[in-house]
Amino acid sequence: MEWISNSRILIVGLGLIGGSYAKALKRLGYHITAIEKRQSAIDYALENHIINDGYTTVDPEIVGSADAVIFGLYPKVFKDWIAQYQDYLKPGAMLTDVTGVKSCIVYDIQKMLRDDVEFIASHPMAGREVYGVENANDRIFRDANFIIVPTDKNTPEGIRWVGGLARIIGFSRISVLSPEEHDEMIGYLSQLTHCIAVSLMTCSDNEHLVEYTGDSFRDLTRIANINDLMWSELFMLNRDSLLKYMDIFLGEFAALRDMIRDGRVEELREKMRLSTKRRAYFNK
């Protein structure tokens, strides 16, 4: 399937990312249908012209009319949906997702999926500390990173199709990782950082800190405003990679603490210079 303007796109799960996909694709002229359990989310998306139509139940005709389906569901719900409703999918339909972990779902879904549809996993590396279609904003995709996560069950055409999706809605850098490489990376770049932010916010119960803080604390803890249901599931499903990087972080933090405690200024400055050098990669 090519990304042509008469394609009908179904989005299952109209949260922040699903809603932002809908907003971007509808702006480009695609017919967007959504399935979302919250009627209020459907109503908001219709009133704000984010989707063309929306439903709170899974209807065979609605699913069967879609040329492509984008899943914005939690991992376990995603697998359950495929197991229960995949018979409704149109032959030749292309499927992708926005799920934050891959190894625990990609292989299971591809194993159970019909041979005449294709699921190509992907992960838009864009988001905000808020959630729900009410906060949808397709500008979060502009110049952001996008990861395609194929397996040997995917076709070159399918991989190009997902890359085409990323390009038309504004992503600037598209990478390809295996499910295992993806989960290793996400354990460090995303999940560990959320753990650090949560820990910072739970270190002190002083309600007056907001009256004194500067930008550094706000920047470090922005993502501590966290969806506990989603992130706890992601942490558990990727616990090996996450625990690995938590242990590495604890070691680095302990080393930094010891340098300060022992007055080892030159070692402390060397650690800071290394940090500055590596952070510079992200400024390019």
C-alpha positions as CSV (number, residue, x, y, z in Angstrom):
1,M,0.0,0.0,0.0
2,E,1.3,3.4,-0.9
3,W,0.5,6.6,1.0
4,I,-2.1,8.0,-1.4
5,S,-4.7,10.5,-0.4
6,N,-7.7,8.2,-0.8
7,S,-6.4,5.6,1.7
8,R,-8.6,5.0,4.7
9,I,-6.8,4.9,8.0
10,L,-8.1,3.4,11.2
11,I,-6.5,4.4,14.5
12,V,-7.2,2.1,17.4
13,G,-6.6,3.9,20.7
14,L,-7.0,7.6,20.5
15,G,-4.5,8.8,23.1
16,L,-1.8,11.5,22.7
17,I,0.2,9.7,20.0
18,G,-2.8,8.1,18.3
19,G,-4.6,11.5,18.3
20,S,-1.5,13.3,17.0
21,Y,-1.2,10.7,14.2
22,A,-4.9,11.3,13.4
23,K,-4.4,15.1,13.3
24,A,-1.4,14.9,11.0
25,L,-2.9,12.4,8.6
26,K,-6.3,14.2,8.4
27,R,-4.5,17.4,7.7
28,L,-2.9,15.7,4.7
29,G,-6.3,14.6,3.4
30,Y,-6.6,11.0,4.6
31,H,-10.0,9.7,5.8
32,I,-9.4,9.0,9.5
33,T,-11.6,6.6,11.6
34,A,-10.9,6.0,15.3
35,I,-11.9,3.3,17.7
36,E,-11.5,4.4,21.3
37,K,-13.3,3.2,24.5
38,R,-13.8,6.7,25.8
39,Q,-16.8,8.4,24.2
40,S,-15.6,11.7,25.4
41,A,-12.4,11.3,23.4
42,I,-14.3,10.5,20.3
43,D,-16.5,13.5,20.8
44,Y,-13.5,15.8,21.3
45,A,-11.8,14.4,18.2
46,L,-14.9,14.9,16.1
47,E,-15.6,18.4,17.4
48,N,-12.0,19.5,16.8
49,H,-11.8,17.9,13.3
50,I,-9.1,15.4,14.3
51,I,-11.0,12.4,12.9
52,N,-13.7,11.9,10.3
53,D,-15.6,9.4,12.4
54,G,-15.2,7.4,15.5
55,Y,-16.6,4.5,17.5
56,T,-16.4,3.0,21.0
57,T,-16.9,-0.6,19.8
58,V,-15.2,-2.7,17.3
59,D,-17.4,-3.1,14.2
60,P,-16.4,-5.6,11.5
61,E,-17.4,-3.2,8.6
62,I,-15.4,-0.4,10.1
63,V,-12.3,-2.5,10.6
64,G,-12.7,-4.2,7.2
65,S,-12.9,-0.9,5.4
66,A,-9.4,0.3,6.5
67,D,-6.4,0.1,4.2
68,A,-4.1,0.6,7.2
69,V,-4.4,0.4,11.0
70,I,-2.3,2.3,13.5
71,F,-2.5,0.8,17.0
72,G,-2.1,3.1,20.0
73,L,-2.8,0.5,22.6
74,Y,-1.0,-0.8,25.7
75,P,1.0,-3.9,24.9
76,K,-1.2,-6.5,26.5
77,V,-4.4,-4.9,25.1
78,F,-2.8,-4.8,21.7
79,K,-2.2,-8.5,21.6
80,D,-5.7,-9.2,22.9
81,W,-7.2,-7.0,20.2
82,I,-5.3,-8.9,17.4
83,A,-6.3,-12.2,18.8
84,Q,-10.0,-11.2,19.0
85,Y,-10.5,-9.0,15.9
86,Q,-8.0,-9.8,13.3
87,D,-10.5,-11.7,11.2
88,Y,-12.2,-8.3,10.5
89,L,-9.1,-6.9,8.8
90,K,-9.1,-6.4,5.0
91,P,-6.8,-8.7,3.0
92,G,-3.7,-6.7,2.3
93,A,-4.1,-4.3,5.2
94,M,-0.9,-2.8,6.6
95,L,-0.6,-2.5,10.4
96,T,1.8,-0.6,12.6
97,D,1.9,0.6,16.2
98,V,3.3,3.2,18.6
99,T,4.1,0.8,21.5
100,G,7.1,1.5,23.7
101,V,8.3,-2.1,24.0
102,K,8.8,-4.5,21.2
103,S,10.3,-7.9,21.9
104,C,7.4,-9.0,24.1
105,I,4.7,-8.2,21.5
106,V,6.1,-8.1,18.0
107,Y,6.9,-11.8,17.7
108,D,3.6,-12.9,19.4
109,I,1.5,-10.7,17.1
110,Q,3.3,-11.8,13.9
111,K,3.0,-15.4,14.9
112,M,-0.8,-15.2,15.4
113,L,-1.5,-12.8,12.5
114,R,-3.1,-13.9,9.2
115,D,-0.7,-14.3,6.3
116,D,-2.6,-11.8,4.1
117,V,-2.0,-8.8,6.4
118,E,1.4,-7.4,7.6
119,F,2.4,-5.9,10.9
120,I,5.5,-3.7,10.8
121,A,6.4,-2.5,14.3
122,S,7.5,1.1,14.8
123,H,8.1,3.6,17.5
124,P,7.7,7.4,17.1
125,M,10.2,8.9,19.5
126,A,8.0,11.9,20.3
127,G,5.7,12.6,23.2
128,R,4.8,14.9,26.0
129,E,4.2,14.7,29.7
130,V,0.5,14.9,29.1
131,Y,-1.8,12.3,27.5
132,G,-5.1,11.8,25.8
133,V,-6.4,13.1,22.4
134,E,-7.3,16.3,24.2
135,N,-3.6,17.1,24.1
136,A,-2.9,15.8,20.6
137,N,-0.5,18.0,18.6
138,D,1.1,16.8,15.4
139,R,3.9,19.4,15.8
140,I,5.6,16.9,18.2
141,F,6.6,14.8,15.1
142,R,8.5,17.6,13.3
143,D,12.2,16.9,13.3
144,A,11.8,14.0,15.8
145,N,13.3,10.5,15.5
146,F,11.3,7.5,14.3
147,I,12.3,3.8,14.7
148,I,11.2,1.0,12.5
149,V,11.4,-2.4,14.2
150,P,11.1,-5.1,11.6
151,T,11.7,-8.9,11.8
152,D,12.4,-11.5,9.1
153,K,8.6,-11.8,8.6
154,N,8.4,-8.3,7.2
155,T,8.6,-7.5,3.5
156,P,10.7,-4.7,2.0
157,E,7.5,-3.1,0.8
158,G,6.1,-3.1,4.4
159,I,9.2,-1.5,5.8
160,R,9.1,1.2,3.1
161,W,5.4,1.8,3.9
162,V,6.2,2.5,7.5
163,G,9.1,4.8,6.5
164,G,6.7,6.6,4.2
165,L,4.3,7.2,7.1
166,A,7.1,8.7,9.2
167,R,8.2,11.0,6.4
168,I,4.8,12.4,5.5
169,I,4.0,13.4,9.0
170,G,7.3,15.2,9.7
171,F,9.9,12.9,11.2
172,S,13.4,13.8,10.2
173,R,15.5,10.8,11.1
174,I,14.3,7.2,10.5
175,S,16.3,4.3,12.0
176,V,15.9,0.6,11.8
177,L,16.5,-1.6,14.9
178,S,15.6,-5.2,15.8
179,P,13.1,-5.7,18.6
180,E,16.0,-6.6,20.9
181,E,18.1,-3.6,19.9
182,H,15.0,-1.4,20.4
183,D,14.3,-2.6,23.9
184,E,17.9,-2.3,24.9
185,M,18.0,1.3,23.7
186,I,14.6,2.3,25.1
187,G,15.6,0.9,28.5
188,Y,18.3,3.5,28.7
189,L,17.0,6.5,26.8
190,S,13.4,6.5,27.9
191,Q,12.6,4.2,30.8
192,L,15.7,4.9,32.9
193,T,15.1,8.7,32.5
194,H,11.5,8.3,33.7
195,C,12.7,6.3,36.7
196,I,15.2,9.1,37.6
197,A,12.5,11.8,37.2
198,V,10.1,9.9,39.5
199,S,12.9,9.4,42.1
200,L,13.7,13.1,42.1
201,M,10.1,14.0,42.7
202,T,9.8,11.5,45.6
203,C,13.0,12.5,47.4
204,S,11.3,15.4,49.2
205,D,7.8,16.1,50.3
206,N,8.4,19.8,50.7
207,E,5.4,21.4,49.0
208,H,7.1,24.8,48.9
209,L,9.9,23.7,46.6
210,V,8.0,25.1,43.6
211,E,8.4,28.6,45.1
212,Y,12.2,28.3,44.9
213,T,13.0,26.1,41.9
214,G,14.8,27.1,38.7
215,D,14.6,25.7,35.2
216,S,17.1,22.8,35.9
217,F,14.7,21.0,38.3
218,R,11.7,21.7,36.0
219,D,13.6,20.3,33.0
220,L,14.8,17.2,34.8
221,T,11.4,16.4,36.3
222,R,9.1,17.3,33.4
223,I,8.4,13.6,32.6
224,A,7.7,12.8,36.3
225,N,4.1,13.8,35.4
226,I,3.6,10.1,34.5
227,N,0.9,7.8,33.4
228,D,1.3,5.1,36.1
229,L,-0.8,2.5,34.3
230,M,1.1,2.6,31.1
231,W,4.6,3.1,32.4
232,S,4.4,0.5,35.1
233,E,3.4,-2.0,32.3
234,L,6.3,-0.9,30.1
235,F,8.8,-1.2,32.9
236,M,7.7,-4.7,33.8
237,L,7.7,-5.9,30.2
238,N,11.3,-4.6,29.7
239,R,12.6,-5.1,33.1
240,D,15.9,-6.9,32.2
241,S,17.1,-4.0,30.1
242,L,15.8,-1.4,32.5
243,L,17.4,-3.1,35.5
244,K,20.7,-3.3,33.7
245,Y,20.8,0.4,33.1
246,M,19.5,1.2,36.6
247,D,22.4,-0.7,38.0
248,I,24.9,1.1,35.7
249,F,23.3,4.5,36.8
250,L,23.6,3.5,40.5
251,G,27.3,2.8,40.0
252,E,27.9,6.1,38.2
253,F,26.0,8.0,40.9
254,A,27.8,6.3,43.7
255,A,31.2,7.1,42.0
256,L,30.2,10.7,41.7
257,R,29.1,10.8,45.4
258,D,32.4,9.3,46.5
259,M,34.4,11.9,44.5
260,I,32.5,14.7,46.3
261,R,32.7,13.0,49.7
262,D,36.5,12.4,49.4
263,G,37.3,15.8,47.9
264,R,38.7,14.4,44.6
265,V,38.2,17.5,42.6
266,E,40.2,16.6,39.5
267,E,38.3,13.3,39.1
268,L,35.1,15.2,39.6
269,R,36.0,17.7,36.9
270,E,37.1,15.0,34.5
271,K,33.7,13.3,35.0
272,M,32.0,16.6,34.2
273,R,34.1,17.1,31.1
274,L,33.2,13.7,29.8
275,S,29.5,14.5,30.5
276,T,29.8,17.8,28.5
277,K,31.5,16.0,25.6
278,R,28.8,13.3,25.3
279,R,26.0,15.8,25.7
280,A,27.4,17.8,22.8
281,Y,26.3,15.0,20.4
282,F,22.7,15.8,21.2
283,N,23.2,19.5,20.4
284,K,24.0,18.9,16.7
